[in-house]
Amino acid sequence: MIEHSHSLRVLYPETDKMGTVHHSNYARYYEVARWELFRAIGIPYNEIENAGYMLPVIKMNFRFIKTIQYDELLTIKTVLKEIKGVRIWFTYKLYNSQSELVNTTETELAFVCKENWKPCPPPEFVLSAIEKAYSI
């Protein structure tokens, strides 16, 4: 497993009328954290796209535990759980300013060819970077 932590602050427009982070923002938070994990192992997402691949989310499962307020500093711990065939799985734990667990999520993505959106094996440079990060 490869793990990476990423921090971000809740912006005012991310909150709803109840004064809490709207649930639609969690997907964006996790996308940022996922690509920061890739960046940390040496793969900026634009390199994947430039090589002719896309990684759409095909499954996402949230568990909401506590609410989050405007201006809180959040920490997301992202784990690259598994890569098998054309699919890759991540888990996330989101912590608030008091280090309390507020949300957990799992995502499943698939590698697809950019030109036709057909599932395809991941590019070798991605597999190599993941293998190298696993061995560290």
N, C-alpha and C positions, 0 to 999 in steps of 0.2 A: 504494500500500500504506500502511496505517496500522499503526504499531508502538507497543507499550506494554510497559513493564517492570513487574513486580509481584514483591515479595519476601514470603516466608513462612518460618516456622520449622517444622521437622519435630517433631511432637508424639509423645510416647511411645506412645499407643494406635495410631498409624499404622504402627508397626513390627511385624514378625512374629517368630516363634520364632528365625529366623536373625539377628535384630538389624538388619534392613534394612527400608526402607519397603516395605510390601506393595503389589503392583502395582495393586490396586484403588483405591488413593488417588490415583494419577496422574490419573484421570478427574476427580476432585474438584478437584485442584490446577488443572487446565486450565480447568475450568468457572469457578472463581473468577477466574482470570487473564483469561478471555474477557469476563466481566461487568465487570471492572475496566477493560478497554479501552473497552467501551461507556460506562461511567461517565465515563471521561476525555474522551470526545467529546460528553458532555452527555446521555447516554441511560441512566438507571438502568433495570435490567431490569423493575422493577415498572411502569414507564411503558409498556413494550411489552405486558405482560399486561393492564394496565388499559385499553389501547386495543383489546383483543380478539384479541391475537395470542400465539402460543407459538412457541418455537424448539427443537424436539426435535433431538437429535443423530441423524443417519441413517447416519453412517459415522465410524469412528475408527481410526487406524492408528498404533501405537506402535513406536518403535525404542529398546530398552533398551541403554544403552552401559555404564554403571557403576552400582553400587549407591549408595544414599543411607542415611545413618545418622541415628539419633535426634539431635535438637537442632541439626542442620545448618541454616544459613540458606541458603535456595534463592532463586534469581532466575529468573523465567519471562519470556522475551521472546515476546510474542504478536504475530502479524501477521495483520491482516485482509487476506487475500490477494485475494479476489474476491467479488463479489456479482453474481449473474446469475439472472434469473427469480425463482423462489421460493427459490433456494439461496444459501448463503453459506459460504465456506471460510476456515478459519484454519490457520495453522501455529504451532508452539510450539517453543522451545528452552529446555530446563531446565538450569540451571547450579548446581553445588554451591558450597560455601563457598570453594573454591580456584579458582573461575571455570572449572572443567572442565565441558565438555558431558557431561551424564549421560543425557539422554533427548531425543528429538525426536518430535513427534506432529503429525498432521494431522487436522482434523475437518471434517466437512461437516454443516451443519444446514439445515433447511427451515423457512420461515415457514408456519404453519398457522393457520387461524381457530380461536380458542379454543372456540367453541360446537360445531363439528362436526369438528375436526381435519383438514379438507380443506386441501391446499396452496393458498396464495394469495400474491399479490405482497406485498412488504414495505410497511409503511405509509410514507407520504410523509415523515413527520418523521424516520424512520430513514434513508431515502435522502438527505435534506437534510443531516443531521448527518454522514453518511459523506462526502458530496460536499464539505462545508465542511472536514472534517478532511483530506481529500486535497489540498485547495488550500492548506493552511497550510504 
